[in-house]
Amino acid sequence: METIQLKNIKKTFHLGGETVHALDGISLTVDRGDFLAIIGTSGSGKSTLMNIIGCLDQADHGEYFLED
């Protein structure tokens, strides 16, 4: 049973005159009982992804399913 499913998640920030694509089409499935590590370099979108997974922020595009 899928607990969390993300499909084509995109998140963009507008900083000054620049557009930053923090997440550009992330798809992920986490099943019940799975353990997950999200790793990457500074500025790669880890915190943005965690904020969306934790319902602290919303994606600009894509689908988020929590327990179906």
C-alpha positions in Angstrom: 0.0 0.0 0.0 1.4 3.4 -1.0 1.5 5.9 1.8 3.0 8.9 -0.1 3.0 9.3 -3.9 4.3 12.4 -5.8 3.8 12.7 -9.5 5.7 15.3 -11.6 6.1 17.8 -8.7 7.4 21.2 -9.7 8.2 24.2 -7.6 9.5 27.5 -8.8 10.6 30.5 -6.8 11.0 34.1 -8.1 14.0 35.8 -6.5 14.8 39.2 -7.7 14.7 39.1 -11.4 15.5 35.4 -11.6 13.4 32.3 -11.7 14.7 29.3 -9.7 13.3 25.8 -10.5 13.7 24.2 -7.1 11.9 21.0 -8.1 11.5 20.1 -11.8 9.3 17.1 -12.2 10.0 14.9 -9.2 8.1 11.6 -9.0 8.4 9.4 -5.9 6.5 6.6 -4.1 7.0 5.7 -0.5 5.3 2.5 0.7 4.2 1.8 4.2 7.2 0.7 6.3 9.8 2.2 3.9 12.7 4.3 5.1 13.9 7.1 2.9 17.0 9.3 2.8 16.9 12.5 0.7 20.4 13.6 -0.1 22.0 16.2 -2.4 24.1 19.3 -2.6 23.2 22.6 -1.1 20.5 24.2 -3.1 19.3 21.0 -4.8 15.7 21.2 -3.4 15.9 18.8 -0.5 14.1 21.2 2.0 11.6 22.3 -0.6 10.7 18.6 -1.3 10.5 17.9 2.5 8.2 20.9 3.0 5.9 19.6 0.3 5.9 16.1 1.6 5.2 17.4 5.1 2.3 19.7 3.8 4.1 22.8 4.9 4.2 24.1 1.3 2.4 23.4 -2.0 3.8 22.4 -5.3 3.2 24.7 -8.3 2.4 21.6 -10.5 1.9 17.9 -10.1 -0.1 15.6 -7.9 0.4 14.6 -4.2 -1.4 11.6 -2.7 -1.3 10.8 1.0 -2.6 7.3 1.8 -4.5 7.1 -1.5 
